[in-house]
Structure formats: C-alpha cells, structure tokens
Amino acid sequence: MNTTAPRSLSVPVPSPSHLLDIATTAAREAADYIRSLDRDHLAREYKTSSHDIVTEHDRASEEIIVSELRRLLPTCRIVGEEGGERPAQGGPVGGDAAPVVTFYVDPIDGTSNFAAGLPLFCVSIGVAVDDVLVAGVIDAPVLGQVFTAADGPAMLNGREIRPRSTHASADALVLSGFPGQRACAEFPELAARAYAGMEDGLSAMRHLGTAALELAYVAAGWADATALASINSWDIAAGFHILQRAGGSVRTWPGRGAVGRPDFLNPAYVACTGPERLELLDDIFEEVQAARDADL
C-alpha cells in the first residue's frame, strides 16, 4: 500500500507532519481523559453481540477527539467508530476537486479490555488525504506507549523504531484473534483447519484484543505478524501506516464486493514486521478469500 504523500495539487493541504501533530494532539486529549477515569465497575452496553461492547467513555473519548480535530482543522472529514462519518464542515475548500483530509478514529480500541480493567487498549487515529494514508498515532494511555508516523520513520515515544526481519514460521510469534467468532461462523471447517495449521506451524500465537496495538507491536518488532479476516478502517488505518513506515509489510484481501477500495478499508489482512512474508498466513488468507468469492 502506498503511504507516501499524494501528488501536488492546486489546493494546499497540511503536510503529513502537521496532520500527525493534529492527530497526536487529539489522541493526547482523549488519553488524558481516559487516564482520569476510575475504571472499576464500568457499565457496558452491547452493540451487535456480547463480543461487541461499548461504554459511555468510548463515546466521550470520541467527542473529545472530534472537538479537537474540528478546532485544529475545521475542513476535515472524520470517520469514527461510534459516530460514523462526519463530513467536512462547510464542504471542501477549493471546489469539488479539492483533496479531502479524513481522520479515521477509534476512541478506545480494545473496549472489552478497557471495561475489564486490563491495560491493553488504545486511542487510534489514522489520517488519509483522499485515499492515501499519510499519518497515524496509536496512544496506549495506561501503558504510556505512543506510536507515531508521518512521512518519516515510525516512532515509539519519540524514538525511531528500527526495522527488523520477519522470522520464519517455526520461530514466529503472531498476534491475532483469527479465526475468532466471526470467521468460525462464516466458514467453520476452514476456520478450524486454519487454526490447527497455525498452532502447528507457528512458534506461538497471542490474542491481545486490540487490532491497533497488535499492529503497533508488530511495527515495533515485538512480534512477527498479525492478521484478521474482518476489520474496520478505524481499527487499522493508523496501524497500517505506522507499520509500513517502520519497514513492515501489509497484504490485504478485498473480502466481499470490495474490489477497488483503498487497502485500509479492506476487511482482511496479514501484516509482517519486515518485508519477508509468512507464507503460512498468506496461504490461509488466500483460502479465506477464495471461500468468500465462491459464496458470492
């Protein structure tokens, strides 16, 4: 996926580093709010099922982020997990051909962890100009870890993340919730076979419960890969950009009827810490895509 700045256009847009500053400021405001909370006995609500929950603080965090983004860049478009799409206020500047700056916002990625009192959750904000990712921030408030990237190297708490190679499958640590409840319901036999193959062919598998942090940790070289068969743009926009700026590689599959969309809007991916690919995972996701294609 291309993460370089888009071609020069007649209508100026903020630089990737400026857009990262805006996203980082908004994420920091939300992180400060989250750190101020008493997280004991948090009330939760269910969206689609008991696997998909939300708290009042997810909504409050998103409103803090939206307010900051609107203050710092009123013309931006915002796509948030809780509030959906918020078009640019007043429409695009410079006419219909003007580039659109979009912030993809997950106010608390890992809500189940957050609600349970675990520290594995984060604020994730990815930034795109039109369909090109240009910046991203992942802020883990309790862990004190802030991952960032614009058009320079990826950083962790202000220090450059050094690229490393992806280990071979037998030595690879993979962070993933795949196949998970959704994939098991969609194609149970394939999911069972894939899980068995991963357990047998990989050194270890861990499920953190937050796609954004899994991508950040792979970017940092703390794991070799992460993969999911179904995902939303706000979960992975920042992580995709940070990982690739850190020297990692991302491969995506279009899912059902999604051909032609930008990579970070696609629902299936395998991301590796280096340019070397884990063929075991890529082959599994080829099967997942083939199963979806056959079901169309």
ChimeraX attribute file (.defattr): number of C-alpha atoms within 10 A of each C-alpha:
attribute: neighborCount
match mode: 1-to-1
recipient: residues
	/A:1	15
	/A:2	13
	/A:3	18
	/A:4	16
	/A:5	16
	/A:6	16
	/A:7	5
	/A:8	8
	/A:9	10
	/A:10	9
	/A:11	11
	/A:12	11
	/A:13	16
	/A:14	12
	/A:15	15
	/A:16	23
	/A:17	16
	/A:18	13
	/A:19	25
	/A:20	23
	/A:21	18
	/A:22	24
	/A:23	27
	/A:24	26
	/A:25	17
	/A:26	25
	/A:27	32
	/A:28	21
	/A:29	14
	/A:30	28
	/A:31	23
	/A:32	13
	/A:33	15
	/A:34	23
	/A:35	12
	/A:36	9
	/A:37	10
	/A:38	9
	/A:39	15
	/A:40	10
	/A:41	9
	/A:42	14
	/A:43	11
	/A:44	15
	/A:45	12
	/A:46	11
	/A:47	10
	/A:48	8
	/A:49	8
	/A:50	11
	/A:51	10
	/A:52	11
	/A:53	16
	/A:54	20
	/A:55	17
	/A:56	11
	/A:57	22
	/A:58	21
	/A:59	17
	/A:60	16
	/A:61	24
	/A:62	23
	/A:63	17
	/A:64	18
	/A:65	29
	/A:66	25
	/A:67	14
	/A:68	19
	/A:69	23
	/A:70	17
	/A:71	12
	/A:72	16
	/A:73	16
	/A:74	15
	/A:75	19
	/A:76	21
	/A:77	24
	/A:78	23
	/A:79	20
	/A:80	23
	/A:81	20
	/A:82	17
	/A:83	13
	/A:84	11
	/A:85	14
	/A:86	14
	/A:87	15
	/A:88	18
	/A:89	13
	/A:90	9
	/A:91	15
	/A:92	17
	/A:93	17
	/A:94	11
	/A:95	9
	/A:96	9
	/A:97	11
	/A:98	16
	/A:99	20
	/A:100	20
	/A:101	24
	/A:102	24
	/A:103	31
	/A:104	27
	/A:105	30
	/A:106	30
	/A:107	31
	/A:108	31
	/A:109	26
	/A:110	24
	/A:111	23
	/A:112	21
	/A:113	17
	/A:114	23
	/A:115	20
	/A:116	12
	/A:117	15
	/A:118	13
	/A:119	15
	/A:120	20
	/A:121	28
	/A:122	32
	/A:123	31
	/A:124	31
	/A:125	34
	/A:126	34
	/A:127	29
	/A:128	26
	/A:129	21
	/A:130	14
	/A:131	19
	/A:132	20
	/A:133	30
	/A:134	29
	/A:135	37
	/A:136	32
	/A:137	35
	/A:138	31
	/A:139	27
	/A:140	25
	/A:141	22
	/A:142	16
	/A:143	11
	/A:144	11
	/A:145	16
	/A:146	21
	/A:147	28
	/A:148	34
	/A:149	28
	/A:150	28
	/A:151	18
	/A:152	15
	/A:153	18
	/A:154	28
	/A:155	21
	/A:156	19
	/A:157	12
	/A:158	11
	/A:159	11
	/A:160	16
	/A:161	22
	/A:162	13
	/A:163	20
	/A:164	18
	/A:165	15
	/A:166	23
	/A:167	19
	/A:168	17
	/A:169	21
	/A:170	11
	/A:171	13
	/A:172	18
	/A:173	21
	/A:174	26
	/A:175	26
	/A:176	22
	/A:177	19
	/A:178	21
	/A:179	22
	/A:180	15
	/A:181	12
	/A:182	14
	/A:183	18
	/A:184	15
	/A:185	11
	/A:186	14
	/A:187	14
	/A:188	14
	/A:189	12
	/A:190	17
	/A:191	22
	/A:192	13
	/A:193	12
	/A:194	21
	/A:195	17
	/A:196	11
	/A:197	14
	/A:198	18
	/A:199	11
	/A:200	12
	/A:201	16
	/A:202	18
	/A:203	15
	/A:204	16
	/A:205	18
	/A:206	14
	/A:207	14
	/A:208	16
	/A:209	18
	/A:210	22
	/A:211	27
	/A:212	29
	/A:213	27
	/A:214	27
	/A:215	32
	/A:216	31
	/A:217	20
	/A:218	26
	/A:219	36
	/A:220	25
	/A:221	23
	/A:222	15
	/A:223	23
	/A:224	29
	/A:225	31
	/A:226	28
	/A:227	26
	/A:228	20
	/A:229	22
	/A:230	16
	/A:231	16
	/A:232	16
	/A:233	21
	/A:234	25
	/A:235	29
	/A:236	32
	/A:237	28
	/A:238	34
	/A:239	32
	/A:240	29
	/A:241	35
	/A:242	36
	/A:243	31
	/A:244	24
	/A:245	25
	/A:246	27
	/A:247	21
	/A:248	28
	/A:249	22
	/A:250	22
	/A:251	15
	/A:252	22
	/A:253	20
	/A:254	19
	/A:255	19
	/A:256	13
	/A:257	11
	/A:258	13
	/A:259	11
	/A:260	9
	/A:261	11
	/A:262	17
	/A:263	24
	/A:264	27
	/A:265	19
	/A:266	23
	/A:267	19
	/A:268	21
	/A:269	25
	/A:270	23
	/A:271	29
	/A:272	30
	/A:273	30
	/A:274	24
	/A:275	16
	/A:276	15
	/A:277	23
	/A:278	21
	/A:279	12
	/A:280	15
	/A:281	24
	/A:282	18
	/A:283	12
	/A:284	19
	/A:285	22
	/A:286	13
	/A:287	15
	/A:288	22
	/A:289	18
	/A:290	12
	/A:291	15
	/A:292	16
	/A:293	13
	/A:294	8
	/A:295	8
	/A:296	7
